[in-house]
Amino acid sequence: EIFEQELIARRRDEFEQLKRERDERIAMILAERRQERLRQRKIIFYRREEAARLTRLKEEEEARKRE
């Protein structure tokens, strides 16, 4: 009886430890994915801003030529 209870407790502890480790790995993977999405959004934003800036410069230059 005592041996059986110890065995059950040990298995429960092992299961809980494995579950904690799995949950930590999943949390890390999700955090990495969030960071990657943020990085991609920043890159897209920068490229759009740069394209808009170049377009404005070109339009201003053409307007100056027409004057």
mmJSON file of the N, C-alpha and C atoms, coordinates in Angstrom:
{"data_MODEL":{"atom_site":{
"group_PDB":["ATOM","ATOM","ATOM","ATOM","ATOM","ATOM","ATOM","ATOM","ATOM","ATOM","ATOM","ATOM","ATOM","ATOM","ATOM","ATOM","ATOM","ATOM","ATOM","ATOM","ATOM","ATOM","ATOM","ATOM","ATOM","ATOM","ATOM","ATOM","ATOM","ATOM","ATOM","ATOM","ATOM","ATOM","ATOM","ATOM","ATOM","ATOM","ATOM","ATOM","ATOM","ATOM","ATOM","ATOM","ATOM","ATOM","ATOM","ATOM","ATOM","ATOM","ATOM","ATOM","ATOM","ATOM","ATOM","ATOM","ATOM","ATOM","ATOM","ATOM","ATOM","ATOM","ATOM","ATOM","ATOM","ATOM","ATOM","ATOM","ATOM","ATOM","ATOM","ATOM","ATOM","ATOM","ATOM","ATOM","ATOM","ATOM","ATOM","ATOM","ATOM","ATOM","ATOM","ATOM","ATOM","ATOM","ATOM","ATOM","ATOM","ATOM","ATOM","ATOM","ATOM","ATOM","ATOM","ATOM","ATOM","ATOM","ATOM","ATOM","ATOM","ATOM","ATOM","ATOM","ATOM","ATOM","ATOM","ATOM","ATOM","ATOM","ATOM","ATOM","ATOM","ATOM","ATOM","ATOM","ATOM","ATOM","ATOM","ATOM","ATOM","ATOM","ATOM","ATOM","ATOM","ATOM","ATOM","ATOM","ATOM","ATOM","ATOM","ATOM","ATOM","ATOM","ATOM","ATOM","ATOM","ATOM","ATOM","ATOM","ATOM","ATOM","ATOM","ATOM","ATOM","ATOM","ATOM","ATOM","ATOM","ATOM","ATOM","ATOM","ATOM","ATOM","ATOM","ATOM","ATOM","ATOM","ATOM","ATOM","ATOM","ATOM","ATOM","ATOM","ATOM","ATOM","ATOM","ATOM","ATOM","ATOM","ATOM","ATOM","ATOM","ATOM","ATOM","ATOM","ATOM","ATOM","ATOM","ATOM","ATOM","ATOM","ATOM","ATOM","ATOM","ATOM","ATOM","ATOM","ATOM","ATOM","ATOM","ATOM","ATOM","ATOM","ATOM","ATOM","ATOM","ATOM","ATOM","ATOM","ATOM"],
"id":[1,2,3,4,5,6,7,8,9,10,11,12,13,14,15,16,17,18,19,20,21,22,23,24,25,26,27,28,29,30,31,32,33,34,35,36,37,38,39,40,41,42,43,44,45,46,47,48,49,50,51,52,53,54,55,56,57,58,59,60,61,62,63,64,65,66,67,68,69,70,71,72,73,74,75,76,77,78,79,80,81,82,83,84,85,86,87,88,89,90,91,92,93,94,95,96,97,98,99,100,101,102,103,104,105,106,107,108,109,110,111,112,113,114,115,116,117,118,119,120,121,122,123,124,125,126,127,128,129,130,131,132,133,134,135,136,137,138,139,140,141,142,143,144,145,146,147,148,149,150,151,152,153,154,155,156,157,158,159,160,161,162,163,164,165,166,167,168,169,170,171,172,173,174,175,176,177,178,179,180,181,182,183,184,185,186,187,188,189,190,191,192,193,194,195,196,197,198,199,200,201],
"type_symbol":["N","C","C","N","C","C","N","C","C","N","C","C","N","C","C","N","C","C","N","C","C","N","C","C","N","C","C","N","C","C","N","C","C","N","C","C","N","C","C","N","C","C","N","C","C","N","C","C","N","C","C","N","C","C","N","C","C","N","C","C","N","C","C","N","C","C","N","C","C","N","C","C","N","C","C","N","C","C","N","C","C","N","C","C","N","C","C","N","C","C","N","C","C","N","C","C","N","C","C","N","C","C","N","C","C","N","C","C","N","C","C","N","C","C","N","C","C","N","C","C","N","C","C","N","C","C","N","C","C","N","C","C","N","C","C","N","C","C","N","C","C","N","C","C","N","C","C","N","C","C","N","C","C","N","C","C","N","C","C","N","C","C","N","C","C","N","C","C","N","C","C","N","C","C","N","C","C","N","C","C","N","C","C","N","C","C","N","C","C","N","C","C","N","C","C","N","C","C","N","C","C"],
"label_atom_id":["N","CA","C","N","CA","C","N","CA","C","N","CA","C","N","CA","C","N","CA","C","N","CA","C","N","CA","C","N","CA","C","N","CA","C","N","CA","C","N","CA","C","N","CA","C","N","CA","C","N","CA","C","N","CA","C","N","CA","C","N","CA","C","N","CA","C","N","CA","C","N","CA","C","N","CA","C","N","CA","C","N","CA","C","N","CA","C","N","CA","C","N","CA","C","N","CA","C","N","CA","C","N","CA","C","N","CA","C","N","CA","C","N","CA","C","N","CA","C","N","CA","C","N","CA","C","N","CA","C","N","CA","C","N","CA","C","N","CA","C","N","CA","C","N","CA","C","N","CA","C","N","CA","C","N","CA","C","N","CA","C","N","CA","C","N","CA","C","N","CA","C","N","CA","C","N","CA","C","N","CA","C","N","CA","C","N","CA","C","N","CA","C","N","CA","C","N","CA","C","N","CA","C","N","CA","C","N","CA","C","N","CA","C","N","CA","C","N","CA","C","N","CA","C","N","CA","C","N","CA","C","N","CA","C"],
"label_alt_id":[null,null,null,null,null,null,null,null,null,null,null,null,null,null,null,null,null,null,null,null,null,null,null,null,null,null,null,null,null,null,null,null,null,null,null,null,null,null,null,null,null,null,null,null,null,null,null,null,null,null,null,null,null,null,null,null,null,null,null,null,null,null,null,null,null,null,null,null,null,null,null,null,null,null,null,null,null,null,null,null,null,null,null,null,null,null,null,null,null,null,null,null,null,null,null,null,null,null,null,null,null,null,null,null,null,null,null,null,null,null,null,null,null,null,null,null,null,null,null,null,null,null,null,null,null,null,null,null,null,null,null,null,null,null,null,null,null,null,null,null,null,null,null,null,null,null,null,null,null,null,null,null,null,null,null,null,null,null,null,null,null,null,null,null,null,null,null,null,null,null,null,null,null,null,null,null,null,null,null,null,null,null,null,null,null,null,null,null,null,null,null,null,null,null,null,null,null,null,null,null,null],
"label_comp_id":["GLU","GLU","GLU","ILE","ILE","ILE","PHE","PHE","PHE","GLU","GLU","GLU","GLN","GLN","GLN","GLU","GLU","GLU","LEU","LEU","LEU","ILE","ILE","ILE","ALA","ALA","ALA","ARG","ARG","ARG","ARG","ARG","ARG","ARG","ARG","ARG","ASP","ASP","ASP","GLU","GLU","GLU","PHE","PHE","PHE","GLU","GLU","GLU","GLN","GLN","GLN","LEU","LEU","LEU","LYS","LYS","LYS","ARG","ARG","ARG","GLU","GLU","GLU","ARG","ARG","ARG","ASP","ASP","ASP","GLU","GLU","GLU","ARG","ARG","ARG","ILE","ILE","ILE","ALA","ALA","ALA","MET","MET","MET","ILE","ILE","ILE","LEU","LEU","LEU","ALA","ALA","ALA","GLU","GLU","GLU","ARG","ARG","ARG","ARG","ARG","ARG","GLN","GLN","GLN","GLU","GLU","GLU","ARG","ARG","ARG","LEU","LEU","LEU","ARG","ARG","ARG","GLN","GLN","GLN","ARG","ARG","ARG","LYS","LYS","LYS","ILE","ILE","ILE","ILE","ILE","ILE","PHE","PHE","PHE","TYR","TYR","TYR","ARG","ARG","ARG","ARG","ARG","ARG","GLU","GLU","GLU","GLU","GLU","GLU","ALA","ALA","ALA","ALA","ALA","ALA","ARG","ARG","ARG","LEU","LEU","LEU","THR","THR","THR","ARG","ARG","ARG","LEU","LEU","LEU","LYS","LYS","LYS","GLU","GLU","GLU","GLU","GLU","GLU","GLU","GLU","GLU","GLU","GLU","GLU","ALA","ALA","ALA","ARG","ARG","ARG","LYS","LYS","LYS","ARG","ARG","ARG","GLU","GLU","GLU"],
"label_asym_id":["A","A","A","A","A","A","A","A","A","A","A","A","A","A","A","A","A","A","A","A","A","A","A","A","A","A","A","A","A","A","A","A","A","A","A","A","A","A","A","A","A","A","A","A","A","A","A","A","A","A","A","A","A","A","A","A","A","A","A","A","A","A","A","A","A","A","A","A","A","A","A","A","A","A","A","A","A","A","A","A","A","A","A","A","A","A","A","A","A","A","A","A","A","A","A","A","A","A","A","A","A","A","A","A","A","A","A","A","A","A","A","A","A","A","A","A","A","A","A","A","A","A","A","A","A","A","A","A","A","A","A","A","A","A","A","A","A","A","A","A","A","A","A","A","A","A","A","A","A","A","A","A","A","A","A","A","A","A","A","A","A","A","A","A","A","A","A","A","A","A","A","A","A","A","A","A","A","A","A","A","A","A","A","A","A","A","A","A","A","A","A","A","A","A","A","A","A","A","A","A","A"],
"label_entity_id":["1","1","1","1","1","1","1","1","1","1","1","1","1","1","1","1","1","1","1","1","1","1","1","1","1","1","1","1","1","1","1","1","1","1","1","1","1","1","1","1","1","1","1","1","1","1","1","1","1","1","1","1","1","1","1","1","1","1","1","1","1","1","1","1","1","1","1","1","1","1","1","1","1","1","1","1","1","1","1","1","1","1","1","1","1","1","1","1","1","1","1","1","1","1","1","1","1","1","1","1","1","1","1","1","1","1","1","1","1","1","1","1","1","1","1","1","1","1","1","1","1","1","1","1","1","1","1","1","1","1","1","1","1","1","1","1","1","1","1","1","1","1","1","1","1","1","1","1","1","1","1","1","1","1","1","1","1","1","1","1","1","1","1","1","1","1","1","1","1","1","1","1","1","1","1","1","1","1","1","1","1","1","1","1","1","1","1","1","1","1","1","1","1","1","1","1","1","1","1","1","1"],
"label_seq_id":[1,1,1,2,2,2,3,3,3,4,4,4,5,5,5,6,6,6,7,7,7,8,8,8,9,9,9,10,10,10,11,11,11,12,12,12,13,13,13,14,14,14,15,15,15,16,16,16,17,17,17,18,18,18,19,19,19,20,20,20,21,21,21,22,22,22,23,23,23,24,24,24,25,25,25,26,26,26,27,27,27,28,28,28,29,29,29,30,30,30,31,31,31,32,32,32,33,33,33,34,34,34,35,35,35,36,36,36,37,37,37,38,38,38,39,39,39,40,40,40,41,41,41,42,42,42,43,43,43,44,44,44,45,45,45,46,46,46,47,47,47,48,48,48,49,49,49,50,50,50,51,51,51,52,52,52,53,53,53,54,54,54,55,55,55,56,56,56,57,57,57,58,58,58,59,59,59,60,60,60,61,61,61,62,62,62,63,63,63,64,64,64,65,65,65,66,66,66,67,67,67],
"pdbx_PDB_ins_code":[null,null,null,null,null,null,null,null,null,null,null,null,null,null,null,null,null,null,null,null,null,null,null,null,null,null,null,null,null,null,null,null,null,null,null,null,null,null,null,null,null,null,null,null,null,null,null,null,null,null,null,null,null,null,null,null,null,null,null,null,null,null,null,null,null,null,null,null,null,null,null,null,null,null,null,null,null,null,null,null,null,null,null,null,null,null,null,null,null,null,null,null,null,null,null,null,null,null,null,null,null,null,null,null,null,null,null,null,null,null,null,null,null,null,null,null,null,null,null,null,null,null,null,null,null,null,null,null,null,null,null,null,null,null,null,null,null,null,null,null,null,null,null,null,null,null,null,null,null,null,null,null,null,null,null,null,null,null,null,null,null,null,null,null,null,null,null,null,null,null,null,null,null,null,null,null,null,null,null,null,null,null,null,null,null,null,null,null,null,null,null,null,null,null,null,null,null,null,null,null,null],
"Cartn_x":[0.84,0.0,0.878,1.831,2.701,3.551,4.092,4.907,4.089,2.845,1.971,1.7,1.466,1.224,2.466,3.647,4.891,5.097,4.803,4.94,3.993,2.758,1.772,2.225,2.705,3.169,4.363,5.294,6.473,6.068,5.156,4.696,3.958,3.165,2.453,3.455,4.486,5.516,6.247,6.58,7.257,6.368,5.087,4.15,4.042,3.922,3.806,5.072,6.235,7.499,7.563,7.186,7.18,6.193,5.038,4.034,4.568,5.233,5.817,6.856,7.723,8.756,8.127,7.1,6.405,5.759,5.08,4.439,5.467,6.633,7.692,8.194,8.389,8.85,7.823,6.556,5.493,5.475,5.587,5.6,6.78,7.939,9.109,8.897,8.33,8.073,7.09,6.031,5.044,5.658,6.504,7.175,8.088,8.805,9.677,8.857,7.717,6.854,6.318,5.93,5.465,6.561,7.779,8.905,9.157,9.07,9.304,8.223,6.957,5.877,6.103,6.514,6.787,7.924,8.982,10.119,9.681,8.86,8.375,7.518,6.649,5.817,6.678,7.741,8.631,9.345,9.78,10.448,9.488,8.259,7.263,6.983,6.818,6.564,7.714,8.945,10.105,10.145,9.903,9.937,8.86,7.662,6.583,6.925,7.442,7.826,8.924,9.893,10.99,10.467,9.565,8.982,8.193,7.428,6.657,7.598,8.677,9.644,10.273,10.659,11.26,10.26,9.003,7.964,7.791,7.746,7.616,8.795,10.002,11.187,11.121,10.71,10.612,9.569,8.411,7.355,7.819,8.522,9.028,10.048,10.9,11.913,11.252,10.229,9.513,8.789,8.226,7.531,8.523,9.714,10.737,11.169,11.256,11.657,10.615,9.341,8.256,8.194,8.767,8.674,9.531],
"Cartn_y":[-1.204,0.0,1.258,1.334,2.513,2.612,1.478,1.458,1.934,1.477,1.859,3.363,3.928,5.368,6.168,5.688,6.366,6.319,5.173,5.02,5.971,6.036,6.932,8.383,8.753,10.123,10.444,9.515,9.728,9.906,9.05,9.165,10.482,10.904,12.177,13.328,13.282,14.323,14.355,13.169,13.099,13.676,13.316,13.817,15.337,15.868,17.315,18.031,17.443,18.027,18.06,16.951,16.906,17.917,18.044,19.008,20.43,20.743,22.08,22.366,21.381,21.561,21.77,20.993,21.131,22.506,22.94,24.256,25.37,25.228,26.235,26.284,25.111,25.071,25.714,25.407,25.992,27.503,27.977,29.421,30.086,29.441,30.001,30.063,29.006,28.982,30.085,30.238,31.277,32.665,32.878,34.176,34.455,33.435,33.607,33.964,33.306,33.613,35.038,35.475,36.856,37.842,37.572,38.453,38.494,37.351,37.302,38.077,37.938,38.706,40.201,40.594,42.008,42.5,41.708,42.08,42.243,41.315,41.401,42.647,42.958,44.162,45.413,45.45,46.613,46.755,45.632,45.67,46.19,45.686,46.129,47.616,48.059,49.472,50.321,49.916,50.681,50.763,49.65,49.645,50.54,50.507,51.375,52.841,53.147,54.533,55.002,54.156,54.505,54.716,53.86,54.009,55.315,55.639,56.881,58.086,58.006,59.111,59.328,58.247,58.366,58.926,58.506,59.031,60.525,60.954,62.391,63.173,62.657,63.339,63.471,62.393,62.418,63.431,63.454,64.406,65.836,66.081,67.428,67.85,66.931,67.232,67.565,66.781,67.044,68.379,68.718,69.997,71.146,70.998,72.041,72.215,71.117,71.194,71.947,71.796,72.453,73.949,74.376,75.801,76.681],
"Cartn_z":[0.0,0.0,0.0,0.913,0.985,-0.281,-0.706,-1.925,-3.133,-3.205,-4.314,-4.297,-3.116,-3.001,-3.394,-2.975,-3.353,-4.865,-5.447,-6.892,-7.624,-7.168,-7.78,-7.638,-6.45,-6.215,-7.112,-7.245,-8.086,-9.547,-10.006,-11.399,-11.629,-10.65,-10.756,-10.842,-9.986,-10.008,-11.35,-11.865,-13.164,-14.263,-14.228,-15.225,-15.144,-13.924,-13.744,-14.214,-13.944,-14.396,-15.925,-16.552,-18.016,-18.594,-17.946,-18.409,-18.284,-17.157,-16.984,-18.066,-18.318,-19.346,-20.72,-21.011,-22.298,-22.409,-21.341,-21.347,-21.525,-20.893,-21.043,-22.481,-23.092,-24.49,-25.416,-25.178,-26.004,-25.832,-24.602,-24.346,-25.05,-25.027,-25.705,-27.216,-27.772,-29.218,-29.593,-28.809,-29.099,-28.984,-27.98,-27.818,-29.009,-29.465,-30.637,-31.871,-32.029,-33.182,-33.107,-31.892,-31.722,-32.102,-31.632,-31.95,-33.455,-34.109,-35.554,-36.307,-35.878,-36.519,-36.338,-35.138,-34.877,-35.768,-35.879,-36.715,-38.176,-38.656,-40.037,-40.241,-39.26,-39.375,-39.436,-38.619,-38.62,-39.96,-40.525,-41.831,-42.897,-42.903,-43.883,-43.709,-42.465,-42.198,-42.729,-42.431,-42.878,-44.403,-45.081,-46.548,-47.134,-46.551,-47.048,-46.829,-45.641,-45.352,-46.301,-46.558,-47.461,-48.883,-49.339,-50.675,-50.762,-49.726,-49.71,-49.719,-48.977,-48.922,-50.295,-50.951,-52.28,-53.288,-53.177,-54.066,-53.852,-52.59,-52.297,-52.866,-52.67,-53.195,-54.714,-55.377,-56.834,-57.286,-56.606,-56.96,-56.73,-55.617,-55.34,-56.398,-56.796,-57.808,-59.145,-59.526,-60.771,-60.707,-59.548,-59.389,-59.535,-58.996,-59.11,-60.566,-61.296,-62.705,-63.525,-63.165,-63.9,-63.618,-62.51,-62.14,-63.0],
"occupancy":[1.0,1.0,1.0,1.0,1.0,1.0,1.0,1.0,1.0,1.0,1.0,1.0,1.0,1.0,1.0,1.0,1.0,1.0,1.0,1.0,1.0,1.0,1.0,1.0,1.0,1.0,1.0,1.0,1.0,1.0,1.0,1.0,1.0,1.0,1.0,1.0,1.0,1.0,1.0,1.0,1.0,1.0,1.0,1.0,1.0,1.0,1.0,1.0,1.0,1.0,1.0,1.0,1.0,1.0,1.0,1.0,1.0,1.0,1.0,1.0,1.0,1.0,1.0,1.0,1.0,1.0,1.0,1.0,1.0,1.0,1.0,1.0,1.0,1.0,1.0,1.0,1.0,1.0,1.0,1.0,1.0,1.0,1.0,1.0,1.0,1.0,1.0,1.0,1.0,1.0,1.0,1.0,1.0,1.0,1.0,1.0,1.0,1.0,1.0,1.0,1.0,1.0,1.0,1.0,1.0,1.0,1.0,1.0,1.0,1.0,1.0,1.0,1.0,1.0,1.0,1.0,1.0,1.0,1.0,1.0,1.0,1.0,1.0,1.0,1.0,1.0,1.0,1.0,1.0,1.0,1.0,1.0,1.0,1.0,1.0,1.0,1.0,1.0,1.0,1.0,1.0,1.0,1.0,1.0,1.0,1.0,1.0,1.0,1.0,1.0,1.0,1.0,1.0,1.0,1.0,1.0,1.0,1.0,1.0,1.0,1.0,1.0,1.0,1.0,1.0,1.0,1.0,1.0,1.0,1.0,1.0,1.0,1.0,1.0,1.0,1.0,1.0,1.0,1.0,1.0,1.0,1.0,1.0,1.0,1.0,1.0,1.0,1.0,1.0,1.0,1.0,1.0,1.0,1.0,1.0,1.0,1.0,1.0,1.0,1.0,1.0],
"B_iso_or_equiv":[0.0,0.0,0.0,0.0,0.0,0.0,0.0,0.0,0.0,0.0,0.0,0.0,0.0,0.0,0.0,0.0,0.0,0.0,0.0,0.0,0.0,0.0,0.0,0.0,0.0,0.0,0.0,0.0,0.0,0.0,0.0,0.0,0.0,0.0,0.0,0.0,0.0,0.0,0.0,0.0,0.0,0.0,0.0,0.0,0.0,0.0,0.0,0.0,0.0,0.0,0.0,0.0,0.0,0.0,0.0,0.0,0.0,0.0,0.0,0.0,0.0,0.0,0.0,0.0,0.0,0.0,0.0,0.0,0.0,0.0,0.0,0.0,0.0,0.0,0.0,0.0,0.0,0.0,0.0,0.0,0.0,0.0,0.0,0.0,0.0,0.0,0.0,0.0,0.0,0.0,0.0,0.0,0.0,0.0,0.0,0.0,0.0,0.0,0.0,0.0,0.0,0.0,0.0,0.0,0.0,0.0,0.0,0.0,0.0,0.0,0.0,0.0,0.0,0.0,0.0,0.0,0.0,0.0,0.0,0.0,0.0,0.0,0.0,0.0,0.0,0.0,0.0,0.0,0.0,0.0,0.0,0.0,0.0,0.0,0.0,0.0,0.0,0.0,0.0,0.0,0.0,0.0,0.0,0.0,0.0,0.0,0.0,0.0,0.0,0.0,0.0,0.0,0.0,0.0,0.0,0.0,0.0,0.0,0.0,0.0,0.0,0.0,0.0,0.0,0.0,0.0,0.0,0.0,0.0,0.0,0.0,0.0,0.0,0.0,0.0,0.0,0.0,0.0,0.0,0.0,0.0,0.0,0.0,0.0,0.0,0.0,0.0,0.0,0.0,0.0,0.0,0.0,0.0,0.0,0.0,0.0,0.0,0.0,0.0,0.0,0.0],
"pdbx_formal_charge":[null,null,null,null,null,null,null,null,null,null,null,null,null,null,null,null,null,null,null,null,null,null,null,null,null,null,null,null,null,null,null,null,null,null,null,null,null,null,null,null,null,null,null,null,null,null,null,null,null,null,null,null,null,null,null,null,null,null,null,null,null,null,null,null,null,null,null,null,null,null,null,null,null,null,null,null,null,null,null,null,null,null,null,null,null,null,null,null,null,null,null,null,null,null,null,null,null,null,null,null,null,null,null,null,null,null,null,null,null,null,null,null,null,null,null,null,null,null,null,null,null,null,null,null,null,null,null,null,null,null,null,null,null,null,null,null,null,null,null,null,null,null,null,null,null,null,null,null,null,null,null,null,null,null,null,null,null,null,null,null,null,null,null,null,null,null,null,null,null,null,null,null,null,null,null,null,null,null,null,null,null,null,null,null,null,null,null,null,null,null,null,null,null,null,null,null,null,null,null,null,null],
"auth_seq_id":[1,1,1,2,2,2,3,3,3,4,4,4,5,5,5,6,6,6,7,7,7,8,8,8,9,9,9,10,10,10,11,11,11,12,12,12,13,13,13,14,14,14,15,15,15,16,16,16,17,17,17,18,18,18,19,19,19,20,20,20,21,21,21,22,22,22,23,23,23,24,24,24,25,25,25,26,26,26,27,27,27,28,28,28,29,29,29,30,30,30,31,31,31,32,32,32,33,33,33,34,34,34,35,35,35,36,36,36,37,37,37,38,38,38,39,39,39,40,40,40,41,41,41,42,42,42,43,43,43,44,44,44,45,45,45,46,46,46,47,47,47,48,48,48,49,49,49,50,50,50,51,51,51,52,52,52,53,53,53,54,54,54,55,55,55,56,56,56,57,57,57,58,58,58,59,59,59,60,60,60,61,61,61,62,62,62,63,63,63,64,64,64,65,65,65,66,66,66,67,67,67],
"auth_comp_id":["GLU","GLU","GLU","ILE","ILE","ILE","PHE","PHE","PHE","GLU","GLU","GLU","GLN","GLN","GLN","GLU","GLU","GLU","LEU","LEU","LEU","ILE","ILE","ILE","ALA","ALA","ALA","ARG","ARG","ARG","ARG","ARG","ARG","ARG","ARG","ARG","ASP","ASP","ASP","GLU","GLU","GLU","PHE","PHE","PHE","GLU","GLU","GLU","GLN","GLN","GLN","LEU","LEU","LEU","LYS","LYS","LYS","ARG","ARG","ARG","GLU","GLU","GLU","ARG","ARG","ARG","ASP","ASP","ASP","GLU","GLU","GLU","ARG","ARG","ARG","ILE","ILE","ILE","ALA","ALA","ALA","MET","MET","MET","ILE","ILE","ILE","LEU","LEU","LEU","ALA","ALA","ALA","GLU","GLU","GLU","ARG","ARG","ARG","ARG","ARG","ARG","GLN","GLN","GLN","GLU","GLU","GLU","ARG","ARG","ARG","LEU","LEU","LEU","ARG","ARG","ARG","GLN","GLN","GLN","ARG","ARG","ARG","LYS","LYS","LYS","ILE","ILE","ILE","ILE","ILE","ILE","PHE","PHE","PHE","TYR","TYR","TYR","ARG","ARG","ARG","ARG","ARG","ARG","GLU","GLU","GLU","GLU","GLU","GLU","ALA","ALA","ALA","ALA","ALA","ALA","ARG","ARG","ARG","LEU","LEU","LEU","THR","THR","THR","ARG","ARG","ARG","LEU","LEU","LEU","LYS","LYS","LYS","GLU","GLU","GLU","GLU","GLU","GLU","GLU","GLU","GLU","GLU","GLU","GLU","ALA","ALA","ALA","ARG","ARG","ARG","LYS","LYS","LYS","ARG","ARG","ARG","GLU","GLU","GLU"],
"auth_asym_id":["A","A","A","A","A","A","A","A","A","A","A","A","A","A","A","A","A","A","A","A","A","A","A","A","A","A","A","A","A","A","A","A","A","A","A","A","A","A","A","A","A","A","A","A","A","A","A","A","A","A","A","A","A","A","A","A","A","A","A","A","A","A","A","A","A","A","A","A","A","A","A","A","A","A","A","A","A","A","A","A","A","A","A","A","A","A","A","A","A","A","A","A","A","A","A","A","A","A","A","A","A","A","A","A","A","A","A","A","A","A","A","A","A","A","A","A","A","A","A","A","A","A","A","A","A","A","A","A","A","A","A","A","A","A","A","A","A","A","A","A","A","A","A","A","A","A","A","A","A","A","A","A","A","A","A","A","A","A","A","A","A","A","A","A","A","A","A","A","A","A","A","A","A","A","A","A","A","A","A","A","A","A","A","A","A","A","A","A","A","A","A","A","A","A","A","A","A","A","A","A","A"],
"auth_atom_id":["N","CA","C","N","CA","C","N","CA","C","N","CA","C","N","CA","C","N","CA","C","N","CA","C","N","CA","C","N","CA","C","N","CA","C","N","CA","C","N","CA","C","N","CA","C","N","CA","C","N","CA","C","N","CA","C","N","CA","C","N","CA","C","N","CA","C","N","CA","C","N","CA","C","N","CA","C","N","CA","C","N","CA","C","N","CA","C","N","CA","C","N","CA","C","N","CA","C","N","CA","C","N","CA","C","N","CA","C","N","CA","C","N","CA","C","N","CA","C","N","CA","C","N","CA","C","N","CA","C","N","CA","C","N","CA","C","N","CA","C","N","CA","C","N","CA","C","N","CA","C","N","CA","C","N","CA","C","N","CA","C","N","CA","C","N","CA","C","N","CA","C","N","CA","C","N","CA","C","N","CA","C","N","CA","C","N","CA","C","N","CA","C","N","CA","C","N","CA","C","N","CA","C","N","CA","C","N","CA","C","N","CA","C","N","CA","C","N","CA","C","N","CA","C","N","CA","C","N","CA","C","N","CA","C"],
"pdbx_PDB_model_num":[1,1,1,1,1,1,1,1,1,1,1,1,1,1,1,1,1,1,1,1,1,1,1,1,1,1,1,1,1,1,1,1,1,1,1,1,1,1,1,1,1,1,1,1,1,1,1,1,1,1,1,1,1,1,1,1,1,1,1,1,1,1,1,1,1,1,1,1,1,1,1,1,1,1,1,1,1,1,1,1,1,1,1,1,1,1,1,1,1,1,1,1,1,1,1,1,1,1,1,1,1,1,1,1,1,1,1,1,1,1,1,1,1,1,1,1,1,1,1,1,1,1,1,1,1,1,1,1,1,1,1,1,1,1,1,1,1,1,1,1,1,1,1,1,1,1,1,1,1,1,1,1,1,1,1,1,1,1,1,1,1,1,1,1,1,1,1,1,1,1,1,1,1,1,1,1,1,1,1,1,1,1,1,1,1,1,1,1,1,1,1,1,1,1,1,1,1,1,1,1,1]
}}}
